Amino acid sequence: MRKHLIKHGNSLALIIDKPILELLQISAETPLEITTNGNSLLISPVENGERKDRLQVSLDKINEKYGDDLKRLAE
Protein backbone atom coordinates (compact mmCIF):
# COMPACT_ATOMS: atom_id res chain seq x y z
CA MET A 1 0.00 0.00 0.00
CA ARG A 2 1.39 3.38 -0.96
CA LYS A 3 0.45 6.56 0.87
CA HIS A 4 1.27 10.23 0.51
CA LEU A 5 1.70 12.71 3.33
CA ILE A 6 -0.81 15.56 3.43
CA LYS A 7 -0.26 19.10 4.67
CA HIS A 8 -1.72 19.69 8.14
CA GLY A 9 -0.94 23.23 9.33
CA ASN A 10 2.85 23.54 9.44
CA SER A 11 3.24 19.75 9.60
CA LEU A 12 2.60 16.70 7.45
CA ALA A 13 0.12 13.95 8.31
CA LEU A 14 -0.27 10.32 7.31
CA ILE A 15 -3.82 8.98 6.95
CA ILE A 16 -4.18 5.38 8.14
CA ASP A 17 -7.16 3.53 6.67
CA LYS A 18 -9.90 2.33 9.02
CA PRO A 19 -9.45 -1.43 8.31
CA ILE A 20 -5.79 -1.21 9.38
CA LEU A 21 -6.73 0.71 12.53
CA GLU A 22 -9.39 -1.87 13.36
CA LEU A 23 -7.00 -4.75 12.74
CA LEU A 24 -4.46 -3.23 15.14
CA GLN A 25 -7.16 -2.07 17.59
CA ILE A 26 -5.96 1.53 17.37
CA SER A 27 -8.31 4.45 17.94
CA ALA A 28 -7.83 8.23 18.04
CA GLU A 29 -7.14 7.91 21.78
CA THR A 30 -4.45 5.22 21.46
CA PRO A 31 -1.00 6.62 22.28
CA LEU A 32 1.49 5.70 19.55
CA GLU A 33 5.25 5.41 19.62
CA ILE A 34 7.19 6.38 16.50
CA THR A 35 10.69 5.00 16.08
CA THR A 36 13.13 4.88 13.19
CA ASN A 37 16.18 2.92 12.17
CA GLY A 38 17.38 5.87 10.09
CA ASN A 39 15.71 4.50 6.97
CA SER A 40 12.15 3.50 7.95
CA LEU A 41 9.43 4.57 10.37
CA LEU A 42 7.83 2.14 12.78
CA ILE A 43 4.56 3.22 14.37
CA SER A 44 3.22 1.06 17.19
CA PRO A 45 0.83 1.41 20.13
CA VAL A 46 2.54 2.32 23.39
CA GLU A 47 2.64 -0.76 25.58
CA ASN A 48 -0.33 -0.59 27.84
CA GLY A 49 -0.80 -2.89 30.82
CA GLU A 50 -4.56 -3.13 30.25
CA ARG A 51 -4.14 -3.95 26.57
CA LYS A 52 -1.48 -6.54 27.41
CA ASP A 53 -3.75 -8.09 30.05
CA ARG A 54 -6.63 -8.41 27.54
CA LEU A 55 -4.30 -10.11 25.10
CA GLN A 56 -3.09 -12.52 27.78
CA VAL A 57 -6.69 -13.41 28.72
CA SER A 58 -7.43 -14.15 25.06
CA LEU A 59 -4.29 -16.28 24.71
CA ASP A 60 -5.19 -18.20 27.87
CA LYS A 61 -8.66 -18.97 26.50
CA ILE A 62 -7.18 -20.17 23.21
CA ASN A 63 -4.66 -22.38 25.01
CA GLU A 64 -7.35 -23.80 27.27
CA LYS A 65 -9.60 -24.65 24.35
CA TYR A 66 -7.04 -25.65 21.69
CA GLY A 67 -3.80 -26.23 23.63
CA ASP A 68 -3.61 -29.98 22.99
CA ASP A 69 -4.28 -29.53 19.27
CA LEU A 70 -1.67 -26.76 19.02
CA LYS A 71 0.94 -28.96 20.72
CA ARG A 72 0.23 -31.81 18.29
CA LEU A 73 0.54 -29.41 15.33
CA ALA A 74 3.87 -28.13 16.64
CA GLU A 75 5.39 -31.62 16.68
GIGIJO-V318844 format. One record per residue. N is the residue number from 1. NEAR is the number of other C-alpha atoms within 10 Angstrom. Layout:
# GIGIJO-V318844
n=N near=NEAR
n=N near=NEAR
This chain:
# GIGIJO-V318844
n=1 near=2
n=2 near=3
n=3 near=8
n=4 near=9
n=5 near=10
n=6 near=11
n=7 near=10
n=8 near=9
n=9 near=7
n=10 near=5
n=11 near=8
n=12 near=10
n=13 near=11
n=14 near=11
n=15 near=9
n=16 near=9
n=17 near=8
n=18 near=11
n=19 near=9
n=20 near=10
n=21 near=12
n=22 near=10
n=23 near=8
n=24 near=11
n=25 near=11
n=26 near=15
n=27 near=11
n=28 near=7
n=29 near=6
n=30 near=12
n=31 near=12
n=32 near=14
n=33 near=11
n=34 near=10
n=35 near=11
n=36 near=9
n=37 near=7
n=38 near=6
n=39 near=5
n=40 near=8
n=41 near=10
n=42 near=10
n=43 near=11
n=44 near=14
n=45 near=15
n=46 near=12
n=47 near=11
n=48 near=10
n=49 near=9
n=50 near=9
n=51 near=12
n=52 near=11
n=53 near=11
n=54 near=11
n=55 near=12
n=56 near=12
n=57 near=11
n=58 near=12
n=59 near=12
n=60 near=13
n=61 near=12
n=62 near=12
n=63 near=14
n=64 near=10
n=65 near=11
n=66 near=11
n=67 near=13
n=68 near=11
n=69 near=10
n=70 near=12
n=71 near=10
n=72 near=8
n=73 near=8
n=74 near=7
n=75 near=5
